[in-house]
Amino acid sequence: MNPFENRNNALSGPATDVVPVTPNNAADLPHVAIGLYVEVAGTVSIVTVTGQTRSVGVADFAILPVGVRRVNATGTTATGIHALVLG
């Protein structure tokens, strides 16, 4: 049985996929993320779904619950970043 089969995707989650992110100053993510999962602590420079650029310090194994359209290379020191997306 697949509990996602006849379910509408909700912004409150859960995500339907986790996609590795390569920070990039020019290209948006293929799908706007409903959040980020970060494996190794540092700073994440993002462009939010509303177009605002923000820098956020995160701990190891952090979940950042914000809509993200881009993860910038400049200013990002955290690694192991994954976008939580809806399919």
Gaussian input, Z-matrix of N, CA and C with variables (Angstrom, degrees):
# hf/3-21g

backbone

0 1
 N
 C     1     B1
 C     2     B2     1     A1
 N     3     B3     2     A2     1     D1
 C     4     B4     3     A3     2     D2
 C     5     B5     4     A4     3     D3
 N     6     B6     5     A5     4     D4
 C     7     B7     6     A6     5     D5
 C     8     B8     7     A7     6     D6
 N     9     B9     8     A8     7     D7
 C    10    B10     9     A9     8     D8
 C    11    B11    10    A10     9     D9
 N    12    B12    11    A11    10    D10
 C    13    B13    12    A12    11    D11
 C    14    B14    13    A13    12    D12
 N    15    B15    14    A14    13    D13
 C    16    B16    15    A15    14    D14
 C    17    B17    16    A16    15    D15
 N    18    B18    17    A17    16    D16
 C    19    B19    18    A18    17    D17
 C    20    B20    19    A19    18    D18
 N    21    B21    20    A20    19    D19
 C    22    B22    21    A21    20    D20
 C    23    B23    22    A22    21    D21
 N    24    B24    23    A23    22    D22
 C    25    B25    24    A24    23    D23
 C    26    B26    25    A25    24    D24
 N    27    B27    26    A26    25    D25
 C    28    B28    27    A27    26    D26
 C    29    B29    28    A28    27    D27
 N    30    B30    29    A29    28    D28
 C    31    B31    30    A30    29    D29
 C    32    B32    31    A31    30    D30
 N    33    B33    32    A32    31    D31
 C    34    B34    33    A33    32    D32
 C    35    B35    34    A34    33    D33
 N    36    B36    35    A35    34    D34
 C    37    B37    36    A36    35    D35
 C    38    B38    37    A37    36    D36
 N    39    B39    38    A38    37    D37
 C    40    B40    39    A39    38    D38
 C    41    B41    40    A40    39    D39
 N    42    B42    41    A41    40    D40
 C    43    B43    42    A42    41    D41
 C    44    B44    43    A43    42    D42
 N    45    B45    44    A44    43    D43
 C    46    B46    45    A45    44    D44
 C    47    B47    46    A46    45    D45
 N    48    B48    47    A47    46    D46
 C    49    B49    48    A48    47    D47
 C    50    B50    49    A49    48    D48
 N    51    B51    50    A50    49    D49
 C    52    B52    51    A51    50    D50
 C    53    B53    52    A52    51    D51
 N    54    B54    53    A53    52    D52
 C    55    B55    54    A54    53    D53
 C    56    B56    55    A55    54    D54
 N    57    B57    56    A56    55    D55
 C    58    B58    57    A57    56    D56
 C    59    B59    58    A58    57    D57
 N    60    B60    59    A59    58    D58
 C    61    B61    60    A60    59    D59
 C    62    B62    61    A61    60    D60
 N    63    B63    62    A62    61    D61
 C    64    B64    63    A63    62    D62
 C    65    B65    64    A64    63    D63
 N    66    B66    65    A65    64    D64
 C    67    B67    66    A66    65    D65
 C    68    B68    67    A67    66    D66
 N    69    B69    68    A68    67    D67
 C    70    B70    69    A69    68    D68
 C    71    B71    70    A70    69    D69
 N    72    B72    71    A71    70    D70
 C    73    B73    72    A72    71    D71
 C    74    B74    73    A73    72    D72
 N    75    B75    74    A74    73    D73
 C    76    B76    75    A75    74    D74
 C    77    B77    76    A76    75    D75
 N    78    B78    77    A77    76    D76
 C    79    B79    78    A78    77    D77
 C    80    B80    79    A79    78    D78
 N    81    B81    80    A80    79    D79
 C    82    B82    81    A81    80    D80
 C    83    B83    82    A82    81    D81
 N    84    B84    83    A83    82    D82
 C    85    B85    84    A84    83    D83
 C    86    B86    85    A85    84    D84
 N    87    B87    86    A86    85    D85
 C    88    B88    87    A87    86    D86
 C    89    B89    88    A88    87    D87
 N    90    B90    89    A89    88    D88
 C    91    B91    90    A90    89    D89
 C    92    B92    91    A91    90    D90
 N    93    B93    92    A92    91    D91
 C    94    B94    93    A93    92    D92
 C    95    B95    94    A94    93    D93
 N    96    B96    95    A95    94    D94
 C    97    B97    96    A96    95    D95
 C    98    B98    97    A97    96    D96
 N    99    B99    98    A98    97    D97
 C   100   B100    99    A99    98    D98
 C   101   B101   100   A100    99    D99
 N   102   B102   101   A101   100   D100
 C   103   B103   102   A102   101   D101
 C   104   B104   103   A103   102   D102
 N   105   B105   104   A104   103   D103
 C   106   B106   105   A105   104   D104
 C   107   B107   106   A106   105   D105
 N   108   B108   107   A107   106   D106
 C   109   B109   108   A108   107   D107
 C   110   B110   109   A109   108   D108
 N   111   B111   110   A110   109   D109
 C   112   B112   111   A111   110   D110
 C   113   B113   112   A112   111   D111
 N   114   B114   113   A113   112   D112
 C   115   B115   114   A114   113   D113
 C   116   B116   115   A115   114   D114
 N   117   B117   116   A116   115   D115
 C   118   B118   117   A117   116   D116
 C   119   B119   118   A118   117   D117
 N   120   B120   119   A119   118   D118
 C   121   B121   120   A120   119   D119
 C   122   B122   121   A121   120   D120
 N   123   B123   122   A122   121   D121
 C   124   B124   123   A123   122   D122
 C   125   B125   124   A124   123   D123
 N   126   B126   125   A125   124   D124
 C   127   B127   126   A126   125   D125
 C   128   B128   127   A127   126   D126
 N   129   B129   128   A128   127   D127
 C   130   B130   129   A129   128   D128
 C   131   B131   130   A130   129   D129
 N   132   B132   131   A131   130   D130
 C   133   B133   132   A132   131   D131
 C   134   B134   133   A133   132   D132
 N   135   B135   134   A134   133   D133
 C   136   B136   135   A135   134   D134
 C   137   B137   136   A136   135   D135
 N   138   B138   137   A137   136   D136
 C   139   B139   138   A138   137   D137
 C   140   B140   139   A139   138   D138
 N   141   B141   140   A140   139   D139
 C   142   B142   141   A141   140   D140
 C   143   B143   142   A142   141   D141
 N   144   B144   143   A143   142   D142
 C   145   B145   144   A144   143   D143
 C   146   B146   145   A145   144   D144
 N   147   B147   146   A146   145   D145
 C   148   B148   147   A147   146   D146
 C   149   B149   148   A148   147   D147
 N   150   B150   149   A149   148   D148
 C   151   B151   150   A150   149   D149
 C   152   B152   151   A151   150   D150
 N   153   B153   152   A152   151   D151
 C   154   B154   153   A153   152   D152
 C   155   B155   154   A154   153   D153
 N   156   B156   155   A155   154   D154
 C   157   B157   156   A156   155   D155
 C   158   B158   157   A157   156   D156
 N   159   B159   158   A158   157   D157
 C   160   B160   159   A159   158   D158
 C   161   B161   160   A160   159   D159
 N   162   B162   161   A161   160   D160
 C   163   B163   162   A162   161   D161
 C   164   B164   163   A163   162   D162
 N   165   B165   164   A164   163   D163
 C   166   B166   165   A165   164   D164
 C   167   B167   166   A166   165   D165
 N   168   B168   167   A167   166   D166
 C   169   B169   168   A168   167   D167
 C   170   B170   169   A169   168   D168
 N   171   B171   170   A170   169   D169
 C   172   B172   171   A171   170   D170
 C   173   B173   172   A172   171   D171
 N   174   B174   173   A173   172   D172
 C   175   B175   174   A174   173   D173
 C   176   B176   175   A175   174   D174
 N   177   B177   176   A176   175   D175
 C   178   B178   177   A177   176   D176
 C   179   B179   178   A178   177   D177
 N   180   B180   179   A179   178   D178
 C   181   B181   180   A180   179   D179
 C   182   B182   181   A181   180   D180
 N   183   B183   182   A182   181   D181
 C   184   B184   183   A183   182   D182
 C   185   B185   184   A184   183   D183
 N   186   B186   185   A185   184   D184
 C   187   B187   186   A186   185   D185
 C   188   B188   187   A187   186   D186
 N   189   B189   188   A188   187   D187
 C   190   B190   189   A189   188   D188
 C   191   B191   190   A190   189   D189
 N   192   B192   191   A191   190   D190
 C   193   B193   192   A192   191   D191
 C   194   B194   193   A193   192   D192
 N   195   B195   194   A194   193   D193
 C   196   B196   195   A195   194   D194
 C   197   B197   196   A196   195   D195
 N   198   B198   197   A197   196   D196
 C   199   B199   198   A198   197   D197
 C   200   B200   199   A199   198   D198
 N   201   B201   200   A200   199   D199
 C   202   B202   201   A201   200   D200
 C   203   B203   202   A202   201   D201
 N   204   B204   203   A203   202   D202
 C   205   B205   204   A204   203   D203
 C   206   B206   205   A205   204   D204
 N   207   B207   206   A206   205   D205
 C   208   B208   207   A207   206   D206
 C   209   B209   208   A208   207   D207
 N   210   B210   209   A209   208   D208
 C   211   B211   210   A210   209   D209
 C   212   B212   211   A211   210   D210
 N   213   B213   212   A212   211   D211
 C   214   B214   213   A213   212   D212
 C   215   B215   214   A214   213   D213
 N   216   B216   215   A215   214   D214
 C   217   B217   216   A216   215   D215
 C   218   B218   217   A217   216   D216
 N   219   B219   218   A218   217   D217
 C   220   B220   219   A219   218   D218
 C   221   B221   220   A220   219   D219
 N   222   B222   221   A221   220   D220
 C   223   B223   222   A222   221   D221
 C   224   B224   223   A223   222   D222
 N   225   B225   224   A224   223   D223
 C   226   B226   225   A225   224   D224
 C   227   B227   226   A226   225   D225
 N   228   B228   227   A227   226   D226
 C   229   B229   228   A228   227   D227
 C   230   B230   229   A229   228   D228
 N   231   B231   230   A230   229   D229
 C   232   B232   231   A231   230   D230
 C   233   B233   232   A232   231   D231
 N   234   B234   233   A233   232   D232
 C   235   B235   234   A234   233   D233
 C   236   B236   235   A235   234   D234
 N   237   B237   236   A236   235   D235
 C   238   B238   237   A237   236   D236
 C   239   B239   238   A238   237   D237
 N   240   B240   239   A239   238   D238
 C   241   B241   240   A240   239   D239
 C   242   B242   241   A241   240   D240
 N   243   B243   242   A242   241   D241
 C   244   B244   243   A243   242   D242
 C   245   B245   244   A244   243   D243
 N   246   B246   245   A245   244   D244
 C   247   B247   246   A246   245   D245
 C   248   B248   247   A247   246   D246
 N   249   B249   248   A248   247   D247
 C   250   B250   249   A249   248   D248
 C   251   B251   250   A250   249   D249
 N   252   B252   251   A251   250   D250
 C   253   B253   252   A252   251   D251
 C   254   B254   253   A253   252   D252
 N   255   B255   254   A254   253   D253
 C   256   B256   255   A255   254   D254
 C   257   B257   256   A256   255   D255
 N   258   B258   257   A257   256   D256
 C   259   B259   258   A258   257   D257
 C   260   B260   259   A259   258   D258

   B1=1.4546
   B2=1.5261
   B3=1.3179
   B4=1.4574
   B5=1.5288
   B6=1.3475
   B7=1.4617
   B8=1.5280
   B9=1.3287
   B10=1.4632
   B11=1.5230
   B12=1.3260
   B13=1.4512
   B14=1.5369
   B15=1.3023
   B16=1.4643
   B17=1.5234
   B18=1.3089
   B19=1.4576
   B20=1.5201
   B21=1.3232
   B22=1.4639
   B23=1.5220
   B24=1.3153
   B25=1.4573
   B26=1.5195
   B27=1.3126
   B28=1.4668
   B29=1.5204
   B30=1.3195
   B31=1.4591
   B32=1.5252
   B33=1.3118
   B34=1.4644
   B35=1.5216
   B36=1.3272
   B37=1.4564
   B38=1.5031
   B39=1.2883
   B40=1.4533
   B41=1.5259
   B42=1.3304
   B43=1.4600
   B44=1.5247
   B45=1.3199
   B46=1.4590
   B47=1.5251
   B48=1.3408
   B49=1.4662
   B50=1.5272
   B51=1.3211
   B52=1.4603
   B53=1.5236
   B54=1.3321
   B55=1.4633
   B56=1.5248
   B57=1.3475
   B58=1.4654
   B59=1.5262
   B60=1.3356
   B61=1.4567
   B62=1.5246
   B63=1.3256
   B64=1.4555
   B65=1.5209
   B66=1.3354
   B67=1.4682
   B68=1.5262
   B69=1.3379
   B70=1.4528
   B71=1.5297
   B72=1.3154
   B73=1.4622
   B74=1.5278
   B75=1.3312
   B76=1.4600
   B77=1.5271
   B78=1.3214
   B79=1.4680
   B80=1.5263
   B81=1.3306
   B82=1.4539
   B83=1.5255
   B84=1.3223
   B85=1.4567
   B86=1.5303
   B87=1.3348
   B88=1.4676
   B89=1.5305
   B90=1.3392
   B91=1.4608
   B92=1.5214
   B93=1.3221
   B94=1.4590
   B95=1.5222
   B96=1.3242
   B97=1.4607
   B98=1.5274
   B99=1.3336
   B100=1.4665
   B101=1.5232
   B102=1.3214
   B103=1.4540
   B104=1.5144
   B105=1.3238
   B106=1.4648
   B107=1.5152
   B108=1.3248
   B109=1.4611
   B110=1.5174
   B111=1.3315
   B112=1.4639
   B113=1.5183
   B114=1.3264
   B115=1.4592
   B116=1.5252
   B117=1.3409
   B118=1.4672
   B119=1.5270
   B120=1.3203
   B121=1.4713
   B122=1.5217
   B123=1.3174
   B124=1.4595
   B125=1.5153
   B126=1.3080
   B127=1.4594
   B128=1.5193
   B129=1.3288
   B130=1.4597
   B131=1.5221
   B132=1.3324
   B133=1.4587
   B134=1.5231
   B135=1.3310
   B136=1.4639
   B137=1.5147
   B138=1.3216
   B139=1.4593
   B140=1.5198
   B141=1.3281
   B142=1.4569
   B143=1.5250
   B144=1.2987
   B145=1.4523
   B146=1.5298
   B147=1.3273
   B148=1.4682
   B149=1.5255
   B150=1.3622
   B151=1.4597
   B152=1.5124
   B153=1.3209
   B154=1.4637
   B155=1.5282
   B156=1.3290
   B157=1.4600
   B158=1.5177
   B159=1.3272
   B160=1.4648
   B161=1.5208
   B162=1.3285
   B163=1.4675
   B164=1.5129
   B165=1.3247
   B166=1.4572
   B167=1.5247
   B168=1.3384
   B169=1.4548
   B170=1.5168
   B171=1.3353
   B172=1.4629
   B173=1.5253
   B174=1.3194
   B175=1.4609
   B176=1.5283
   B177=1.3277
   B178=1.4622
   B179=1.5253
   B180=1.3197
   B181=1.4608
   B182=1.5344
   B183=1.3238
   B184=1.4689
   B185=1.5160
   B186=1.3200
   B187=1.4560
   B188=1.5237
   B189=1.3270
   B190=1.4589
   B191=1.5253
   B192=1.3382
   B193=1.4646
   B194=1.5313
   B195=1.3242
   B196=1.4645
   B197=1.5280
   B198=1.3357
   B199=1.4554
   B200=1.5201
   B201=1.3418
   B202=1.4668
   B203=1.5218
   B204=1.3409
   B205=1.4593
   B206=1.5291
   B207=1.3603
   B208=1.4719
   B209=1.5196
   B210=1.3303
   B211=1.4670
   B212=1.5254
   B213=1.3212
   B214=1.4679
   B215=1.5209
   B216=1.3331
   B217=1.4603
   B218=1.5289
   B219=1.3351
   B220=1.4590
   B221=1.5228
   B222=1.3077
   B223=1.4532
   B224=1.5160
   B225=1.3262
   B226=1.4645
   B227=1.5231
   B228=1.3329
   B229=1.4691
   B230=1.5184
   B231=1.3285
   B232=1.4585
   B233=1.5382
   B234=1.3187
   B235=1.4720
   B236=1.5248
   B237=1.3200
   B238=1.4604
   B239=1.5204
   B240=1.3304
   B241=1.4626
   B242=1.5226
   B243=1.3268
   B244=1.4588
   B245=1.5203
   B246=1.3365
   B247=1.4623
   B248=1.5249
   B249=1.3331
   B250=1.4532
   B251=1.5223
   B252=1.3398
   B253=1.4597
   B254=1.5308
   B255=1.3121
   B256=1.4550
   B257=1.5104
   B258=1.3310
   B259=1.4638
   B260=1.4798
   A1=109.43
   A2=116.71
   A3=122.84
   A4=108.85
   A5=118.56
   A6=120.02
   A7=113.83
   A8=118.54
   A9=122.03
   A10=112.50
   A11=116.85
   A12=122.00
   A13=114.12
   A14=118.96
   A15=121.94
   A16=112.02
   A17=116.57
   A18=122.30
   A19=109.89
   A20=116.53
   A21=121.05
   A22=108.52
   A23=116.85
   A24=120.66
   A25=109.76
   A26=116.17
   A27=121.43
   A28=109.39
   A29=116.54
   A30=120.56
   A31=111.79
   A32=117.20
   A33=120.51
   A34=111.83
   A35=117.10
   A36=121.51
   A37=112.74
   A38=116.08
   A39=125.20
   A40=111.72
   A41=114.84
   A42=120.43
   A43=107.90
   A44=116.46
   A45=120.34
   A46=112.19
   A47=116.76
   A48=120.00
   A49=109.66
   A50=114.82
   A51=123.70
   A52=106.20
   A53=116.43
   A54=121.59
   A55=109.93
   A56=118.27
   A57=119.86
   A58=111.14
   A59=115.97
   A60=122.08
   A61=109.96
   A62=115.96
   A63=122.12
   A64=106.41
   A65=117.84
   A66=119.67
   A67=111.71
   A68=116.03
   A69=121.80
   A70=107.93
   A71=116.49
   A72=120.63
   A73=114.10
   A74=117.81
   A75=120.18
   A76=114.38
   A77=117.87
   A78=119.91
   A79=112.01
   A80=115.28
   A81=121.08
   A82=109.65
   A83=116.04
   A84=121.41
   A85=108.74
   A86=118.31
   A87=120.14
   A88=112.74
   A89=116.73
   A90=123.03
   A91=107.37
   A92=118.00
   A93=120.59
   A94=107.92
   A95=116.26
   A96=121.37
   A97=110.24
   A98=116.00
   A99=120.05
   A100=110.26
   A101=115.91
   A102=122.42
   A103=109.89
   A104=115.40
   A105=121.43
   A106=109.47
   A107=115.34
   A108=122.50
   A109=105.73
   A110=117.64
   A111=122.25
   A112=108.62
   A113=116.88
   A114=121.66
   A115=113.53
   A116=117.35
   A117=121.07
   A118=109.77
   A119=115.56
   A120=123.65
   A121=113.42
   A122=114.68
   A123=122.16
   A124=108.69
   A125=114.99
   A126=121.75
   A127=108.69
   A128=115.74
   A129=121.47
   A130=107.00
   A131=116.26
   A132=122.30
   A133=106.86
   A134=116.19
   A135=120.69
   A136=111.38
   A137=114.33
   A138=122.01
   A139=104.45
   A140=115.83
   A141=120.53
   A142=111.03
   A143=115.42
   A144=121.00
   A145=111.14
   A146=117.80
   A147=121.32
   A148=112.71
   A149=117.48
   A150=121.08
   A151=115.26
   A152=118.02
   A153=121.69
   A154=110.24
   A155=117.24
   A156=121.26
   A157=108.39
   A158=115.91
   A159=122.38
   A160=109.59
   A161=116.03
   A162=122.29
   A163=107.64
   A164=115.25
   A165=121.04
   A166=109.01
   A167=115.95
   A168=120.66
   A169=109.41
   A170=116.45
   A171=120.57
   A172=110.24
   A173=115.73
   A174=122.98
   A175=109.78
   A176=116.25
   A177=120.57
   A178=109.50
   A179=116.24
   A180=124.03
   A181=112.66
   A182=115.55
   A183=121.54
   A184=111.55
   A185=114.82
   A186=121.70
   A187=106.66
   A188=115.14
   A189=121.74
   A190=107.20
   A191=117.96
   A192=121.25
   A193=113.51
   A194=115.47
   A195=120.63
   A196=108.42
   A197=116.39
   A198=120.23
   A199=110.22
   A200=116.40
   A201=121.74
   A202=109.56
   A203=115.36
   A204=119.03
   A205=112.24
   A206=117.17
   A207=120.13
   A208=109.61
   A209=115.30
   A210=121.72
   A211=105.30
   A212=115.98
   A213=121.27
   A214=111.18
   A215=116.17
   A216=121.11
   A217=109.71
   A218=115.38
   A219=119.95
   A220=109.01
   A221=115.90
   A222=121.14
   A223=114.67
   A224=117.85
   A225=120.95
   A226=109.34
   A227=115.39
   A228=120.87
   A229=111.69
   A230=117.16
   A231=120.94
   A232=108.39
   A233=115.95
   A234=120.23
   A235=109.95
   A236=113.90
   A237=118.80
   A238=111.03
   A239=116.37
   A240=121.90
   A241=109.40
   A242=115.10
   A243=121.77
   A244=109.34
   A245=116.51
   A246=121.52
   A247=109.11
   A248=115.69
   A249=121.86
   A250=106.50
   A251=117.16
   A252=120.47
   A253=111.73
   A254=114.43
   A255=122.41
   A256=107.62
   A257=117.04
   A258=121.10
   A259=114.35
   D1=136.73
   D2=179.27
   D3=-110.82
   D4=107.51
   D5=-177.70
   D6=-68.19
   D7=-12.02
   D8=-180.00
   D9=-93.09
   D10=-8.79
   D11=-171.53
   D12=-56.42
   D13=-49.43
   D14=-177.06
   D15=-113.61
   D16=28.15
   D17=-174.67
   D18=-104.14
   D19=138.11
   D20=172.01
   D21=-77.69
   D22=138.32
   D23=176.66
   D24=-70.85
   D25=131.57
   D26=-179.98
   D27=-115.60
   D28=142.02
   D29=178.26
   D30=-62.58
   D31=-22.53
   D32=179.06
   D33=-77.77
   D34=-3.48
   D35=173.61
   D36=97.16
   D37=-179.06
   D38=-0.75
   D39=-77.53
   D40=162.90
   D41=175.05
   D42=-65.34
   D43=155.89
   D44=177.95
   D45=-100.64
   D46=-8.97
   D47=176.87
   D48=-157.91
   D49=158.24
   D50=176.13
   D51=-123.44
   D52=117.93
   D53=-172.79
   D54=-116.96
   D55=125.30
   D56=176.69
   D57=-58.40
   D58=142.66
   D59=-177.93
   D60=-115.43
   D61=131.08
   D62=169.03
   D63=-105.28
   D64=111.46
   D65=-179.34
   D66=-54.48
   D67=140.24
   D68=-175.36
   D69=-151.70
   D70=131.35
   D71=-178.43
   D72=-76.96
   D73=-16.25
   D74=-173.00
   D75=-115.51
   D76=-25.30
   D77=-172.94
   D78=-109.26
   D79=132.45
   D80=173.48
   D81=-71.89
   D82=161.50
   D83=173.57
   D84=-63.78
   D85=151.45
   D86=178.58
   D87=-59.17
   D88=-32.90
   D89=177.16
   D90=-133.76
   D91=134.91
   D92=175.43
   D93=-58.74
   D94=130.58
   D95=-178.07
   D96=-86.63
   D97=146.04
   D98=173.80
   D99=-86.74
   D100=-4.79
   D101=177.67
   D102=175.45
   D103=173.44
   D104=176.66
   D105=-124.47
   D106=147.32
   D107=170.27
   D108=-113.99
   D109=128.83
   D110=-176.32
   D111=-122.27
   D112=124.38
   D113=-177.38
   D114=-80.81
   D115=-40.68
   D116=-174.33
   D117=-120.46
   D118=127.40
   D119=-174.48
   D120=-54.21
   D121=154.39
   D122=176.48
   D123=157.78
   D124=-156.83
   D125=177.76
   D126=-105.37
   D127=140.59
   D128=174.74
   D129=-118.72
   D130=121.76
   D131=175.85
   D132=-98.02
   D133=119.17
   D134=-174.94
   D135=-126.80
   D136=160.63
   D137=165.55
   D138=-111.79
   D139=119.96
   D140=-176.86
   D141=-74.31
   D142=169.04
   D143=178.50
   D144=-60.41
   D145=-23.72
   D146=177.78
   D147=-88.40
   D148=-0.25
   D149=176.79
   D150=92.70
   D151=6.42
   D152=179.92
   D153=-87.54
   D154=137.69
   D155=175.01
   D156=-91.72
   D157=128.47
   D158=-177.80
   D159=-135.89
   D160=147.91
   D161=171.99
   D162=-117.01
   D163=127.91
   D164=-175.18
   D165=-130.29
   D166=129.32
   D167=173.71
   D168=-82.58
   D169=132.08
   D170=-179.06
   D171=-129.29
   D172=154.00
   D173=177.19
   D174=-88.75
   D175=171.81
   D176=172.45
   D177=-56.26
   D178=141.75
   D179=175.34
   D180=57.41
   D181=41.11
   D182=-177.79
   D183=-89.67
   D184=149.28
   D185=169.75
   D186=-114.22
   D187=125.92
   D188=-179.89
   D189=-108.12
   D190=102.49
   D191=-172.98
   D192=-86.29
   D193=71.93
   D194=179.75
   D195=-142.42
   D196=146.03
   D197=176.84
   D198=-67.75
   D199=126.07
   D200=-174.74
   D201=-126.97
   D202=129.20
   D203=175.43
   D204=-101.82
   D205=-22.97
   D206=-179.89
   D207=-150.63
   D208=144.54
   D209=169.19
   D210=-112.44
   D211=115.26
   D212=-177.53
   D213=-76.68
   D214=143.82
   D215=174.57
   D216=-72.23
   D217=-45.34
   D218=179.60
   D219=-69.38
   D220=123.92
   D221=178.96
   D222=93.09
   D223=-9.65
   D224=178.43
   D225=-95.30
   D226=119.83
   D227=176.47
   D228=-113.70
   D229=-17.48
   D230=177.47
   D231=-68.10
   D232=154.08
   D233=179.21
   D234=-131.90
   D235=170.58
   D236=-177.41
   D237=66.74
   D238=46.49
   D239=-176.65
   D240=-91.66
   D241=134.69
   D242=179.68
   D243=-132.15
   D244=136.70
   D245=176.62
   D246=-87.78
   D247=132.05
   D248=173.15
   D249=-91.61
   D250=116.12
   D251=-172.10
   D252=-125.65
   D253=160.42
   D254=172.27
   D255=-101.86
   D256=133.50
   D257=-176.98
   D258=-81.95

